[in-house]
Amino acid sequence: MSASLKSLVMVKCSFSQNFTVDCSNLVIVRCVAPERWVPLFKNLGSLVTGTVKLDDPLLRAYFHKYHEDYEFAQTGDEDSDSDSMHTSDGSGESSDDAGYSSDDYSDDIDNHDH
């Protein structure tokens, strides 16, 4: 624990598994490409900028098995956004709870996806 440390930069450092950075006056912290573990950061009430940059080759082998096993949820074409459309005034024109309708915006604004 340090009360006077304002800036801490750690590049390619090796930390033990439970290494803790506890600095209440720390304003800037950077941890770039730690070799095995990322430190536990706590009591950083004065922190303005913090960066933790992990080296991808270190993570690739570990997370590769999870990527192969993960299945994305499937949706079908029969699901339609229009099935859940409701209007509060029965006019058939969609509106939100704030009372804005689709025609509240002028036609000169480009609202189309490109």
Secondary structure as GFF3:
##gff-version 3
##sequence-region A 1 114
A	DSSP	beta_strand	7	11	.	.	.	ID=ss1
A	DSSP	beta_strand	20	22	.	.	.	ID=ss2
A	DSSP	beta_strand	28	32	.	.	.	ID=ss3
A	DSSP	beta_strand	40	42	.	.	.	ID=ss4
A	DSSP	beta_strand	49	53	.	.	.	ID=ss5
A	DSSP	alpha_helix	56	69	.	.	.	ID=ss6
A	DSSP	three_ten_helix	81	84	.	.	.	ID=ss7
###
